[in-house]
């Protein structure tokens, strides 16, 4: 299935459950991908997210040069790649080529989107120099959001028993998958 557009007022729901993300970035002919476990939704209108990106990373260099990045939400099928791209610098080699990671073009930004993910958020940096330098914290405005319709539609995750699920990094190469959804009260 092709990704479907997620209405921006519902984009925060793609991150609200705390998944590990793959941050993609690009500037000119250069591109990179890294794993990030520290990310969160911040606001609804306009939708904003926060992600920690260490000042020594190649990804950060590209984000600072371009002012944009994407958050890609992987499933268990990409867990090995998540560890691999989070364990080495893209300054040393092309992570996409090395790990055979296919991409497709984003709509609003230059950073590529990673095939095989559950959802994607295209972001423009909201400059906050103090937070970026002191805490490695980047705030991004979500300018486009996408999801696989089999797992996210009508503004909600729909995780059937056999559906792929997002992964959450614990430490030392250990992850867990999002569990079964259940409802209490009114859905919005």
N, C-alpha and C positions, 0 to 999 in steps of 0.2 A: 504494500500500500504506500501511497505517497503521503508525506506529511500534510496535515491540514493546519490552516492558520488558527491560532488561538487568540480570541479577542483580548486586547491588552489589559482590560480590567480583570481578567482571569489569569494573566500570566504568572502572578505570584504563586498560584497553586502548583505550578510546575516544580517549585523549589520548597514549598512550605513543609514538606515532609523530611527535609534535610538530606538529600542524596549527595553522594560524591559526584563532582562534575569534572568534565574535561574542558579546559579553557583553551580555545583556539584564538590565534592572533595572526596578523599579517601586516606587513608594511613593504610596499614596493614588491619585489620578487621574493622576499623572505617571508616565511610562515613558520609557525610552531604550534605545539600542543603540549599541555601539561595537565596533571591531575591536581585537583583542589578539593579538599574535604571541608574547608572552612568557607562556607558561603551561605547566604540567606536572602530571603525577600525582605524589602524594607518599606515599600509604599505601594499604594494602589494607583494613584492618578497624579502625575504619570507614574507608571510602574517603575520601581527602582529595586536594584539588588546590590548586595555587598559581597566582595570576595577578597580574600587575602592572597596577595601575590608578592613573594619575597623580592627584595630589591636586587638580588644577585641573579635572577632568572632571565633567560633569553626572552621568555614570554613577556615579562614586564618591559623589557627594552622595546619590543615591538608594539606593545599597548601604548607606551608613552609616546612613541613616534606617530602612531596612527590615530590615537584617541578612541579606538574601538576594540571590541573583543566579543567572543561568543561563549556561552555556556552550553555544553552538550551533555545531556543526561544519559549515561550509559546503563546497560543492563549487565547481567552476569556474563553474557556472551563476550563482553568487552573487558572483563575483570583483569585478565592477564595483560592486555594492552594498557589498561589503566595503571597498573603497577609499573610496567615497562616505561611508559612515557613520563611517569612521575619520578623515575629513578635516575635519569640522565639528562644532560643539557642538550637542547637543540642546536647550540652553538657547535657541537661536536659532530653532528650528523643530522640527516633529514629523517625525523621520527616517522613521518607519514610513509616514506618509502621503505624504511627499515622494517617497520611493523605491518606493512601492507594495509595501511588504513586509507580507505577510499573516502573521498569528500564530495560535497556538492556546494554550489555557490549560495551564499547568503543573499537575501534580497536588499538589505539596507547597508551592509558593511562589507569590507574586503576580506575579513577573516573567513576561512572555509568552515563549513558545517560537516561534522563527521557522520558518515553513513552508519546505519545500524544502531543509532541511539533511539531513545524513547521520546525525547523532546529536545528543543533547541531554543535558546534565547539570544537574540542579537542585541548587543548593548553598545551605547556610546558613553564614554567616560564623562562623569560630572566631576570636573576638577576640584579636588580638595587637597591641595599640596601638603598641608600639615598632616592629615590622616595618612596620605600616601607615604610620606617620608618617615613619619614617626612610628606608624603602626602597620605599614604595608597594606593598608585597607583601601580598596578601590570601590567607589560607588559608580554604578552604571545605570543609565536609564534604558529600559527595555524598549527598543524601537520596532521589534518584530518578534513574534513567538510562534513556534510550530510544535506539533506533536503527532505521534503516530496515532491514527484514529482508532486502532484496535485497543489502545490502552488509555487514551485520554480523549474524551469528547464531551460536548455539552458542559464544558467548564469543570469537569471532574475526572479523576483517575478512575478507571474501571478495570480492576485487576482480577480477572477470572482465574480459576485454578491453574490453567495452563499458560496464562499470559506472562510475558517477560516482565520483570520487576526492576526497579532501580536498585542500585547497590550503595552501601554505606560503609565507609572505611572505618575500621576500629583501630588497628595498628599492626605492625609487623607482617603485612601482607594479608591480614584477616579482614573479611567483609561480612556483612549480613545483607539479606535482601529484604525489601519492604514486605511486610506481612499482609494478611488478608484484610480487606477493607470491611467496615461495618458502619451502619448509620445509627445515630441517636438523634431523635428530634427532627427538626426542619432542615432541609437542604437548601442552600442558597447558591 
